[in-house]
Amino acid sequence: MKKTPLAWGLLLALSLTWGSSFILMKRGLEAFSSDEVAAIRISMAFLVLLPVFIKNLTKQYLAHFKGLMLTGVFGSLIPAFLFTAAETRISSALAGMLNALTPVFTILLSILWLKIKVSRHQIIGLSLGLLAAVALILFDEVPDMFKNVQFGFLVIIATVCYAISVNVIRKYLSGLKPLGTTAWAFTIIGPVALVYLLLFSDFRLHLAEHPQAASSLMYTSILGVVGSALSVIAYNYLINRAGTVFASSCTYLIPIVALFWGLLDGESVNFSQIACVLLLIFSVYLLNRD
């Protein structure tokens, strides 16, 4: 597929936006629990996109309900809860660096599910990517390595979910408009998150009593509106116009942006981890070679 200047511009914007999402999650966790931050994020995206859903309430989208539900659940709902749970124990920088596994699993699932042909350099890229991800977790200097591995694995599961969503869009939803696809996906999962937030969590208590509730809510709302709703629209557009692997290649810059924010916030990152993330980025390069 042809890579237009618009596609490259969207790729850069997505990289900067999603690279900043990990520090936004961290700010949300200052006042709210991990599940509350995730539910706020999904709920805000749902409410913003609701008018778009109403406009696109057509038989064309109803016919693709299963695919829309799958991309909503695996592309947004599950990862939102996994990432915030992970960041209660690991740094935002490490979460952002591990997120670079997304294209690795995207290619792997494409091979296993969609039966695409794979080259030797892509096999090398897959192997290096998985090796780098494991090393990233093991080289993190923390007192409890078991907890670090356990919560780092949550991020890895989230990247697998992203990969499932990307391939669902490629296989079942490529003929739909990105704006309508995103609105439908969030309308399917949004009410679940909103009901949980208001009826089954301590969100209202934390909002009323925590001194940092206002700022945490603001950061999480930005995460939901910009980091989820608007970004997923752009991401779906990229998948349709430039292909799944190119779209998932925003992970070249996401770990760098996340690393920058982490260091700025005083998080500890060692040279071994920087070497690992460079290896992970190189693996993504190999996966994208024609």
Buried (B, 14 or more C-beta within 10 A) or exposed (E): EEEEEEBEEBBEBBBBBBBBBBBBBBBBBBBBBBBBBBBBBBBBBBBBBBEBBEEBEEEEBEEBEEBBBBBBBBBBBBBBBBBBBBBBBBBBBBBBBBBBBBBBBBBBBBBEBEEBEBEEEBBBBBEBBBBBBBBBBBBBEBEEEEEBBBBBBBBBBBBBBBBBBBBBBBBBBEEBBBBBBBBBBBBBBBEBBBEBBEEEBBBEEBBEEBEBBEBBBEBBBBBBBBBBBBBBBBBBBBBBBBBBBBBBBBBBBBBBBBBBBBEEEEBEBEEEBBBBBEBBBBBBBBBBEE
